[in-house]
Amino acid sequence: MVLDSTAIEMKDLSIGYETDYGVLWAVKGVSMNVPIGASICIVGESGSGKSTLGNAIAGLLPPYTVSKGILRVFDKIVIDNEKRDYRDIHGKIVVRIPQNPLSSLNPFITINEIFFDAIRARYRGITKDEIRRIIYSSLDYVELPRDVLNRYPHQLSGGMAQRVIIALAIALNSKIIVADEPTSSLDAYLRGLIATLISRIVRERNITLIMITHDILLASKICDKIAIMYRGYILEFGETKELIERPYHPYTQELIDASKLSKKDRMSNFMKSIGGKISGIGCIYSERCPYVFGKCSVHPEMRYVNNRGVACWRIFLER
């Protein structure tokens, strides 16, 4: 049973895509509790399933997906195996910040109309003056000028469009933000600006953040906890500082090395790649892992070791 302090609860959640060759499972048996006000980064390569997991939380799964397990958002079960119900959740309680914000803004109406329509739908019976007050307060919070309301989405820069989406989340009093690679299409200055803004919102407004990213360096600066995802599985999950300083899973260590988070790699311009090939049987990381041994012929279930979730036989035997 989900506790009052829990924003998101997943129990053995799997999400797959129907294909001509059967179901392709992108998320495999994920179990996780996310407290209210927490910031969790889901880190992984392209194709790891992280965006599918984010879309499941945000209520944006396409109709050709199938699901197993339980996903609860606050006190509402939104996925119960094949049953789904996102009423009063999607676009209200949960807002998604996409990689390309312009894809989420109606190109045929002004920013002012976008805000008015969304706020009217969220708060029935609200007056125009109250709507304007909410809009102005939200724009001020993200440091956008009010004349942005007269523009159409295509007239905004990438950074401005991202801040419009964030301001909209504030205006709707959203409780959960799912940010899917929100800084990857921006330059270095805007990446820092948006990252700082998201961190500030989470801290000051007690919003729960699910950040989807391939960048473990960015994750280390924003999130309380990090979940490492690979081929649909969570391989490691724990407090950010401890996970970065003492990674348990070999894949986590490889991601840290590749990101130049380690002191050794900061001194070099060389970016390390992760070698090997994708494993077919046994531990899904076995054919890329430098520590593979006999037990790795079977994929391990996640266990908690020193308050750290990890799926690695070597760690189980060492601890």
Order of alpha helices (4+ residues) and beta strands (2+ residues): beta-beta-beta-alpha-beta-beta-beta-beta-alpha-alpha-alpha-beta-alpha-beta-alpha-beta-beta-alpha-alpha-alpha-beta-beta-alpha
